[in-house]
Amino acid sequence: MEIFRKMSFADSTGDAIPFYHDGVYHIFSLTPPVGTTVYPERLRTTWSHAVSKDLIHWEELPTAIYPGEGKEPDASGVWTGSVLYGEGKYHAFYTGYSIQAEYQQTICHAYSEDGINWKKDTGNPVIKPLIDLYEQQDFRDPYVFFNEDEKKYWMLVSARRLDMPVTRRGCIVLYRSTDLESWEYYGNLYSPGHTNCPECSEIYKMNDTWILSYSRFSEFGNTIYRTAKSPYGPWKKMKKDGIGGRRFYAAKSLTDKNGRRIYFAWAHDRGQCSDKGEWYWGGRFCIPHEVKLSETGDLLVDIPQEFTEGIHKNIAWNYLPVLGEYKRYGAESIVLDALETTGYGFLMHDKKRFYFHASIIPKEVNDSFGILLKSDKEASECLFLEFDVAMQRVSLLSLPMGVDPFWEQSCQAVPEASSPGPDGFRVSEKTFSIKTGAVIDVKIFVDHDMIEVFIGKEIAFTYRVYRSSEYEIGIIAQDSKVEYANIALCDYT
């Protein structure tokens, strides 16, 4: 996993373009020029390339595709796309970005005989936006696959319709081809009328269900999905419609030889490496997320087994109670008895990079319970993984939340609010079944500022917290009696 963490090729990385072929995992990714943080310089990205046979150990290969020069359609950056093997060779379809061109975003093509050395198509761009139907400034992120049902190649493109209200124009456009050379415009595959621009879309089939996933930077930004029985829709929103949390962004997936569908994404950097800094485009790669289709049609999200099966080295810890009654059973279980009150405490250790695993068993819950991350002793400034029984949801809260200016000025006990920016203080939330006596499996990876949470083999959250904290992890119960069983803290590599 350490090698995967380092697979950022520069200060930061951007959109992952995963591809699996002949037993090898490939990750192409957008890599901005080293040290850039401002635009448009940061967006003059190249396609970096790394390969692996086990998802854990990665080898960096030569840069696959560089930006063009002068008036070439990708002179300002080589942006997101997709890779496939077809018609006897490897193909990369990508977004050509050119600030000076008539069409700033177009669809370009490159090809390779070996998947390592790439040549650009002399006919680039291969597709330009239809400017009587779509904005010419947002036309990007081609995803190409072979639709076995139709025996045709499909290309999905992110765009914005001209005939919709300005904040609701986002749509996914479909092109089709029989040879990866000539592309026929079909029309809008998906046009929900409630988003700005659906980025990094892709489509695939699991059993008899089609999955359409995409990322949105507006309307509670996330990588979300829709389902349908036909690749043409109609597309349906499911209860758990996100692949990851707010900062698991631009996620795209592959299917490996075992039939597993695995998503790769990145989590945004923040300016000045501060919790009050602006969120940047580009950041750190997340741990991959594996998805499975449930009986209800939702995607269940978990961590691939490769990332946990090698974790064995335990970290010594002690429990520091701060508030409320508790009982400790053996070395691995703690019961917080906090009915009509609150009880919490911290697992004391000295690591900034660790893996936490526990089985949480709600005994009696009237309010909520959960995990404290990056917390002060008062549990007022922290990231709170909250299980809310009344709402039947789990949320990631960035505390403290704000109050009206009057209270900020007149009440010394009210701390300054956290500044999650567009995320709000409830940075992620998902519906989740919480039942008395039912075990909730929680796995958390903390790597300094990076926090990745996997819950019940169903949902996952990702977030960044830069501040130096008194306590890395703790447990809390509010008007609840809860057992935290089989607690394990481990090093991981």
VENQUISUL-V283314 format. One record per residue. N is the residue number from 0. RES is the residue in three letters. SS is DSSP state (a for helix, b for strand, c for the rest). OMEGA is omega in whole degrees, -180 to 180 (* if undefined). Layout:
n | res | ss | omega
N | RES | SS | OMEGA
N | RES | SS | OMEGA
This chain:
n | res | ss | omega
0 | MET | c | 179
1 | GLU | a | 179
2 | ILE | a | 178
3 | PHE | a | 178
4 | ARG | a | -178
5 | LYS | a | -174
6 | MET | c | 178
7 | SER | c | 170
8 | PHE | c | -177
9 | ALA | c | 177
10 | ASP | c | -177
11 | SER | c | 175
12 | THR | b | 179
13 | GLY | c | -170
14 | ASP | c | 176
15 | ALA | b | 176
16 | ILE | b | -175
17 | PRO | b | -177
18 | PHE | b | 179
19 | TYR | b | -177
20 | HIS | b | 177
21 | ASP | c | 175
22 | GLY | c | -177
23 | VAL | b | 171
24 | TYR | b | 175
25 | HIS | b | 169
26 | ILE | b | 167
27 | PHE | b | -179
28 | SER | b | 180
29 | LEU | b | -178
30 | THR | b | 179
31 | PRO | c | 176
32 | PRO | c | -175
33 | VAL | c | 174
34 | GLY | c | -177
35 | THR | c | 175
36 | THR | c | -176
37 | VAL | c | -178
38 | TYR | c | 9
39 | PRO | c | -175
40 | GLU | a | -178
41 | ARG | a | -176
42 | LEU | a | 177
43 | ARG | c | -171
44 | THR | c | 170
45 | THR | b | 172
46 | TRP | b | 172
47 | SER | b | -172
48 | HIS | b | 175
49 | ALA | b | -178
50 | VAL | b | 179
51 | SER | b | 173
52 | LYS | c | -176
53 | ASP | c | -179
54 | LEU | c | -175
55 | ILE | c | -178
56 | HIS | c | -173
57 | TRP | c | 176
58 | GLU | b | 177
59 | GLU | b | 178
60 | LEU | b | 177
61 | PRO | b | 177
62 | THR | b | -174
63 | ALA | b | -175
64 | ILE | b | 177
65 | TYR | c | 173
66 | PRO | c | 178
67 | GLY | c | -179
68 | GLU | c | 173
69 | GLY | c | -177
70 | LYS | c | 179
71 | GLU | c | -173
72 | PRO | c | 179
73 | ASP | c | -176
74 | ALA | c | -178
75 | SER | c | 178
76 | GLY | b | 174
77 | VAL | b | -172
78 | TRP | b | -169
79 | THR | b | 176
80 | GLY | b | -178
81 | SER | b | -180
82 | VAL | b | 175
83 | LEU | b | 173
84 | TYR | b | -179
85 | GLY | b | 179
86 | GLU | c | 174
87 | GLY | c | 179
88 | LYS | b | 177
89 | TYR | b | 180
90 | HIS | b | 172
91 | ALA | b | 172
92 | PHE | b | -173
93 | TYR | b | 177
94 | THR | b | 172
95 | GLY | b | -178
96 | TYR | b | 180
97 | SER | c | -177
98 | ILE | c | -173
99 | GLN | c | -174
100 | ALA | c | 177
101 | GLU | c | 176
102 | TYR | c | -175
103 | GLN | c | -180
104 | GLN | b | 179
105 | THR | b | 180
106 | ILE | b | -179
107 | CYS | b | -173
108 | HIS | b | 171
109 | ALA | b | -177
110 | TYR | b | -176
111 | SER | b | 176
112 | GLU | c | -175
113 | ASP | c | -179
114 | GLY | c | -178
115 | ILE | c | -179
116 | ASN | c | -171
117 | TRP | c | 175
118 | LYS | b | 178
119 | LYS | b | 177
120 | ASP | c | -180
121 | THR | c | 179
122 | GLY | c | -180
123 | ASN | c | -3
124 | PRO | c | -179
125 | VAL | c | 175
126 | ILE | b | 174
127 | LYS | c | 179
128 | PRO | c | 173
129 | LEU | c | -167
130 | ILE | c | 173
131 | ASP | c | -179
132 | LEU | c | -171
133 | TYR | b | 174
134 | GLU | b | -178
135 | GLN | b | -177
136 | GLN | b | 178
137 | ASP | b | -178
138 | PHE | b | -165
139 | ARG | b | 170
140 | ASP | b | -180
141 | PRO | b | 173
142 | TYR | b | -175
143 | VAL | b | 175
144 | PHE | b | 178
145 | PHE | b | 179
146 | ASN | b | -176
147 | GLU | c | -178
148 | ASP | c | -177
149 | GLU | c | -175
150 | LYS | c | 177
151 | LYS | b | 171
152 | TYR | b | 176
153 | TRP | b | 173
154 | MET | b | 174
155 | LEU | b | -179
156 | VAL | b | 176
157 | SER | b | -177
158 | ALA | b | 177
159 | ARG | b | -179
160 | ARG | b | 178
161 | LEU | c | -173
162 | ASP | c | -179
163 | MET | c | 174
164 | PRO | c | -166
165 | VAL | a | -179
166 | THR | a | -175
167 | ARG | a | -173
168 | ARG | c | -173
169 | GLY | b | -179
170 | CYS | b | 175
171 | ILE | b | -175
172 | VAL | b | -179
173 | LEU | b | 168
174 | TYR | b | 180
175 | ARG | b | -178
176 | SER | b | 175
177 | THR | c | -173
178 | ASP | c | -178
179 | LEU | c | 178
180 | GLU | c | 180
181 | SER | c | -176
182 | TRP | c | 180
183 | GLU | b | 177
184 | TYR | b | 178
185 | TYR | b | -176
186 | GLY | b | -179
187 | ASN | b | 175
188 | LEU | b | -179
189 | TYR | b | -179
190 | SER | c | -170
191 | PRO | c | 179
192 | GLY | c | 179
193 | HIS | c | 178
194 | THR | c | -177
195 | ASN | c | 177
196 | CYS | c | -180
197 | PRO | c | -175
198 | GLU | b | 170
199 | CYS | b | -180
200 | SER | b | 172
201 | GLU | b | -177
202 | ILE | b | 179
203 | TYR | b | -176
204 | LYS | b | 174
205 | MET | b | -172
206 | ASN | c | 179
207 | ASP | c | -178
208 | THR | b | 175
209 | TRP | b | 179
210 | ILE | b | 174
211 | LEU | b | 180
212 | SER | b | 178
213 | TYR | b | 178
214 | SER | b | 176
215 | ARG | b | 179
216 | PHE | c | 177
217 | SER | c | 178
218 | GLU | c | 179
219 | PHE | c | -174
220 | GLY | c | -174
221 | ASN | b | 166
222 | THR | b | -174
223 | ILE | b | -179
224 | TYR | b | 174
225 | ARG | b | -179
226 | THR | b | 178
227 | ALA | b | 176
228 | LYS | c | 177
229 | SER | c | 178
230 | PRO | c | 177
231 | TYR | c | -178
232 | GLY | c | 3
233 | PRO | c | -174
234 | TRP | c | -173
235 | LYS | b | 174
236 | LYS | b | 178
237 | MET | b | -178
238 | LYS | b | 178
239 | LYS | b | -170
240 | ASP | b | 179
241 | GLY | b | 176
242 | ILE | c | 178
243 | GLY | c | 180
244 | GLY | c | -173
245 | ARG | c | -175
246 | ARG | c | 170
247 | PHE | c | -164
248 | TYR | b | 177
249 | ALA | b | -177
250 | ALA | b | 174
251 | LYS | b | -167
252 | SER | b | 174
253 | LEU | b | 171
254 | THR | b | -178
255 | ASP | c | -175
256 | LYS | c | 179
257 | ASN | c | 179
258 | GLY | c | 180
259 | ARG | c | 175
260 | ARG | b | -173
261 | ILE | b | 180
262 | TYR | b | 176
263 | PHE | b | -178
264 | ALA | b | 176
265 | TRP | b | 177
266 | ALA | b | -172
267 | HIS | b | 166
268 | ASP | b | 172
269 | ARG | b | -179
270 | GLY | a | 180
271 | GLN | a | -177
272 | CYS | a | -175
273 | SER | c | 177
274 | ASP | c | 176
275 | LYS | c | 179
276 | GLY | c | 178
277 | GLU | c | 176
278 | TRP | b | 179
279 | TYR | b | 161
280 | TRP | b | -180
281 | GLY | b | -179
282 | GLY | b | -177
283 | ARG | b | 174
284 | PHE | b | 175
285 | CYS | c | 169
286 | ILE | c | 179
287 | PRO | c | 179
288 | HIS | b | 176
289 | GLU | b | 180
290 | VAL | b | 175
291 | LYS | b | -179
292 | LEU | b | 179
293 | SER | c | 179
294 | GLU | c | -180
295 | THR | c | -180
296 | GLY | c | 175
297 | ASP | c | 171
298 | LEU | b | 175
299 | LEU | b | -172
300 | VAL | b | 177
301 | ASP | b | 179
302 | ILE | b | 176
303 | PRO | c | -173
304 | GLN | a | -179
305 | GLU | a | -174
306 | PHE | a | 177
307 | THR | c | -173
308 | GLU | c | 180
309 | GLY | c | -177
310 | ILE | c | -177
311 | HIS | c | -172
312 | LYS | c | -178
313 | ASN | b | 174
314 | ILE | c | 178
315 | ALA | c | 179
316 | TRP | c | 175
317 | ASN | b | 179
318 | TYR | b | 176
319 | LEU | b | 177
320 | PRO | b | 178
321 | VAL | b | -176
322 | LEU | b | 172
323 | GLY | c | -179
324 | GLU | b | 177
325 | TYR | b | 172
326 | LYS | b | 179
327 | ARG | b | -179
328 | TYR | b | -178
329 | GLY | c | -176
330 | ALA | c | -168
331 | GLU | c | -175
332 | SER | b | 178
333 | ILE | b | 174
334 | VAL | b | 173
335 | LEU | b | -180
336 | ASP | b | -171
337 | ALA | b | 176
338 | LEU | b | -179
339 | GLU | b | 178
340 | THR | b | 178
341 | THR | b | 174
342 | GLY | b | 177
343 | TYR | b | 177
344 | GLY | b | -172
345 | PHE | b | 174
346 | LEU | b | -171
347 | MET | b | 174
348 | HIS | c | -173
349 | ASP | c | -177
350 | LYS | c | 172
351 | LYS | c | 180
352 | ARG | b | -175
353 | PHE | b | 177
354 | TYR | b | 178
355 | PHE | b | 178
356 | HIS | b | 178
357 | ALA | b | 171
358 | SER | b | -178
359 | ILE | b | -177
360 | ILE | b | 177
361 | PRO | b | 179
362 | LYS | b | 176
363 | GLU | b | -174
364 | VAL | b | 174
365 | ASN | b | -177
366 | ASP | b | -176
367 | SER | b | 178
368 | PHE | b | 177
369 | GLY | b | -174
370 | ILE | b | 174
371 | LEU | b | 180
372 | LEU | b | 178
373 | LYS | b | -169
374 | SER | b | 165
375 | ASP | c | -175
376 | LYS | c | -179
377 | GLU | c | -175
378 | ALA | c | 177
379 | SER | c | 174
380 | GLU | c | -176
381 | CYS | b | 167
382 | LEU | b | -173
383 | PHE | b | 172
384 | LEU | b | -170
385 | GLU | b | 172
386 | PHE | b | -174
387 | ASP | b | -173
388 | VAL | c | -178
389 | ALA | c | -179
390 | MET | c | -176
391 | GLN | c | 180
392 | ARG | b | 170
393 | VAL | b | -176
394 | SER | b | 170
395 | LEU | b | -175
396 | LEU | b | 174
397 | SER | b | -176
398 | LEU | b | 3
399 | PRO | c | 175
400 | MET | c | -176
401 | GLY | c | 173
402 | VAL | c | 178
403 | ASP | c | -177
404 | PRO | a | 180
405 | PHE | a | -177
406 | TRP | a | 176
407 | GLU | a | -176
408 | GLN | a | -171
409 | SER | a | -176
410 | CYS | c | -177
411 | GLN | c | -178
412 | ALA | c | -179
413 | VAL | c | -180
414 | PRO | c | 176
415 | GLU | c | -176
416 | ALA | c | 171
417 | SER | c | -176
418 | SER | c | 180
419 | PRO | c | 179
420 | GLY | a | -176
421 | PRO | a | -176
422 | ASP | a | -171
423 | GLY | c | -178
424 | PHE | c | 174
425 | ARG | b | -168
426 | VAL | b | 176
427 | SER | b | 175
428 | GLU | b | 177
429 | LYS | b | 171
430 | THR | b | -176
431 | PHE | c | -178
432 | SER | c | 178
433 | ILE | c | -177
434 | LYS | c | 178
435 | THR | c | 178
436 | GLY | c | -179
437 | ALA | c | -176
438 | VAL | b | 176
439 | ILE | b | 179
440 | ASP | b | -179
441 | VAL | b | 175
442 | LYS | b | -178
443 | ILE | b | 172
444 | PHE | b | 175
445 | VAL | b | 178
446 | ASP | b | -176
447 | HIS | c | -178
448 | ASP | c | -175
449 | MET | b | -180
450 | ILE | b | 180
451 | GLU | b | -171
452 | VAL | b | 176
453 | PHE | b | -170
454 | ILE | b | 170
455 | GLY | c | -177
456 | LYS | c | -177
457 | GLU | c | -173
458 | ILE | b | -179
459 | ALA | b | 176
460 | PHE | b | 175
461 | THR | b | 176
462 | TYR | b | 178
463 | ARG | b | 174
464 | VAL | c | -172
465 | TYR | c | -171
466 | ARG | c | 172
467 | SER | c | -172
468 | SER | c | 177
469 | GLU | c | -175
470 | TYR | b | -177
471 | GLU | b | -176
472 | ILE | b | 179
473 | GLY | b | 179
474 | ILE | b | -176
475 | ILE | b | 174
476 | ALA | b | 180
477 | GLN | b | -173
478 | ASP | b | -175
479 | SER | b | 168
480 | LYS | b | -170
481 | VAL | b | 174
482 | GLU | b | 173
483 | TYR | b | -172
484 | ALA | b | 175
485 | ASN | b | -179
486 | ILE | b | 177
487 | ALA | b | 170
488 | LEU | b | -174
489 | CYS | b | 165
490 | ASP | c | 171
491 | TYR | c | -179
492 | THR | c | *
